[in-house]
């Protein structure tokens, strides 16, 4: 029984070495010019596939005119299936040759030289079947020897037989310099690794790159800030006298988010008066109404005696009558009647602090209105030495991760705020970017200090976590990428300033996750 068990164990150890053989793919022949890049893939059918892409963006280029010349052969590339794919009715000689390409597309021309173009070698194949059988036979012979040895040692020496088997298995699995161990799943590539992806696969997955440019960037200091309304586009409506909010179907209270126009009725108030005040107001109203009645009769009498009454006397009577009528309207509208509250500016209602039936005082804010396109940014600076040196600034917020707002300094307060113990600086926001910011939104304000430094910036989407480090993928050849470790210095809106790349290198900005998945 022990011998059978040992033999089965040996076969289980040998079978994977027979079945698993690696296959190594080949990549095409690449060339780059000043505008375009190409990848040539010679085929076995007398044709050569050509993949054309933009040098900086890696986007496929369609509708190109391509003239090719190699040795004594000349020809034109014809479009193949898919954008950026072309075919040449030519196959390179076995010894290899140089191929010259003249490319014109999208109003741009380029001259490329592909050196040493030769047929691609076939992919590395598995060993021949007879080699497998030879390895299998060797394993079987070793297994037979071990089984006989185990039977001879007997039950008392089963441990020694087991040890003999364990020591012999590595020899059986790695003989003649070959390692046929079952391949485990390939580990993920580490930072600095070379990753290969065929150009058709890049087109299919939408791999896009961007050329890194160096630029002088101002040294900045980050402080906290918030979005505040522009006083020219902000209104806080308060009552002119103690009053009660009236529910009027003709003029309902607005709701937050409602747009209003200047002069639009937004609230109806009914003044709240004591009994004594109301009596005084009514007495004044009765006096005015009596004077109006007397003046109206006088005006009618003068009209009947037209021609007999002086013109000046008629005009004085008419003026007196108009004055009395306005006085009556004033008493009815502000003292004994309802008051219509109108919007002082155009904008959007942000807050409504009252409800119908509520009594409000003169220091109570009823409704707030703001023009969303007119906002400012207020920053708190705790470094008093920095405050006089503030110049340009940029605002960014996590609520808008792909946006950086340039700011213009309006002024720095000379007073230290008693609440936050900082100096407040106010900045103007460009009108085009004002609607994207909301009142009260927290922002990070990057204050320029005057010093500059040469920096490399890439989109935030280009940075990936890879092998426990932050990397960007740099295209080093048409079908080759490098996982380049970097150090992020600062992030401002959609851009990240990094160290680890050089000016002119092409960094992947789209398809980063697909490259991370390569093994």
Secondary structure, 3 states (H helix, E strand, C coil): CHHHHHHHHHHHHHHHHHHCCCCCCCCCEEEECCCEEEEEEECCCCCEEEEEEECCCCCECCCCEEEEEECCEEEECEECCCCCEEEECCCCCCCCEEEEEEEEECCEEEEEEEEEECCCCCCCCCCCHHHHHHHHHHHHHHHHHHHHHHHHHCHHHHHHHHHHHHHHHHHHHCCCCCCCCCCCCCCCCCCCCEEECCHHHHHHHCCEEEECCEEEEEEEEEEEEEEEECHHHEEEEECCCCEEECCCHHHCCCCCCCEECCCCEEEEEEECCCHHHHHHHHHHHHHHHHHHHHHHHHHHHHHHCCCCCCHHHHHHHHHHHHHHHHHHHHHHHHHHCEEEEECCCCEEEEEECCCCCCEECCCCEEEEEECCCCEEEEEEECCHHHHCCCCCEEEEECCEEEEEEEEEEEEEEEEECCCCCCEEEEEEECHHHHCCCCCCCEEEEEEEEEEEEEEEEEEHHHCEEECCEEEEEEEEECCEEEEEECEEEEEECCEEEEECCCCCCEEEEECHHHHHCCC
